[in-house]
């Protein structure tokens, strides 16, 4: 079993419309730096799952 988690992602396009304790600049930085890595990990996981399914 494999699992992939991506944390501290954007929940809204415009945080000024909502009351939240989220630090939007921090989330923006995470989206720019960590989220691309998470996307690659998701792609790699999907690829592995398909490869395993094709072996059956």
C-alpha atoms as a printed R data frame, in Angstrom:
   type eleno elety resid chain resno       x      y       z
1  ATOM     1    CA   UNK     A     1   0.000  0.000   0.000
2  ATOM     2    CA   UNK     A     2   1.277  3.449  -0.873
3  ATOM     3    CA   UNK     A     3  -0.030  6.813   0.261
4  ATOM     4    CA   UNK     A     4   0.735 10.373  -0.745
5  ATOM     5    CA   UNK     A     5  -0.097 13.419   1.349
6  ATOM     6    CA   UNK     A     6   0.181 17.045   0.325
7  ATOM     7    CA   UNK     A     7  -0.153 19.488   3.206
8  ATOM     8    CA   UNK     A     8  -0.641 23.236   3.568
9  ATOM     9    CA   UNK     A     9  -2.087 23.634   0.101
10 ATOM    10    CA   UNK     A    10  -4.277 26.499  -1.074
11 ATOM    11    CA   UNK     A    11  -7.948 26.130  -0.199
12 ATOM    12    CA   UNK     A    12  -9.146 29.381  -1.798
13 ATOM    13    CA   UNK     A    13  -8.040 31.550  -4.705
14 ATOM    14    CA   UNK     A    14  -8.531 34.736  -2.681
15 ATOM    15    CA   UNK     A    15  -8.004 34.469   1.070
16 ATOM    16    CA   UNK     A    16  -9.176 38.059   1.604
17 ATOM    17    CA   UNK     A    17 -12.780 36.861   1.095
18 ATOM    18    CA   UNK     A    18 -12.641 34.517   4.088
19 ATOM    19    CA   UNK     A    19 -11.981 34.669   7.797
20 ATOM    20    CA   UNK     A    20  -9.083 32.336   8.420
21 ATOM    21    CA   UNK     A    21  -5.969 32.052  10.528
22 ATOM    22    CA   UNK     A    22  -3.992 30.880   7.507
23 ATOM    23    CA   UNK     A    23  -0.851 32.796   6.693
24 ATOM    24    CA   UNK     A    24  -1.430 33.343   2.967
25 ATOM    25    CA   UNK     A    25   2.138 34.418   2.089
26 ATOM    26    CA   UNK     A    26   3.454 31.214   3.667
27 ATOM    27    CA   UNK     A    27   0.934 29.142   1.708
28 ATOM    28    CA   UNK     A    28   1.934 30.938  -1.484
29 ATOM    29    CA   UNK     A    29   5.583 30.127  -0.838
30 ATOM    30    CA   UNK     A    30   4.759 26.479  -0.159
31 ATOM    31    CA   UNK     A    31   2.701 26.311  -3.351
32 ATOM    32    CA   UNK     A    32   5.611 27.684  -5.340
33 ATOM    33    CA   UNK     A    33   8.275 25.474  -3.774
34 ATOM    34    CA   UNK     A    34   6.806 22.254  -2.361
35 ATOM    35    CA   UNK     A    35   3.653 21.725  -4.429
36 ATOM    36    CA   UNK     A    36   5.542 21.014  -7.691
37 ATOM    37    CA   UNK     A    37   7.438 18.290  -5.832
38 ATOM    38    CA   UNK     A    38   4.148 16.867  -4.530
39 ATOM    39    CA   UNK     A    39   2.753 16.847  -8.071
40 ATOM    40    CA   UNK     A    40   5.772 14.901  -9.289
41 ATOM    41    CA   UNK     A    41   5.379 12.427  -6.436
42 ATOM    42    CA   UNK     A    42   1.695 11.972  -7.359
43 ATOM    43    CA   UNK     A    43   2.627 11.349 -10.980
44 ATOM    44    CA   UNK     A    44   5.290  8.826  -9.967
45 ATOM    45    CA   UNK     A    45   2.855  7.053  -7.644
46 ATOM    46    CA   UNK     A    46   0.234  6.833 -10.389
47 ATOM    47    CA   UNK     A    47   2.811  5.438 -12.781
48 ATOM    48    CA   UNK     A    48   3.867  2.770 -10.276
49 ATOM    49    CA   UNK     A    49   0.248  1.792  -9.623
50 ATOM    50    CA   UNK     A    50  -0.454  1.378 -13.333
51 ATOM    51    CA   UNK     A    51   2.739 -0.627 -13.844
52 ATOM    52    CA   UNK     A    52   1.760 -2.950 -10.966
53 ATOM    53    CA   UNK     A    53  -1.759 -3.346 -12.353
54 ATOM    54    CA   UNK     A    54  -0.410 -4.263 -15.795
55 ATOM    55    CA   UNK     A    55   1.779 -6.988 -14.271
56 ATOM    56    CA   UNK     A    56  -1.284 -8.853 -12.937
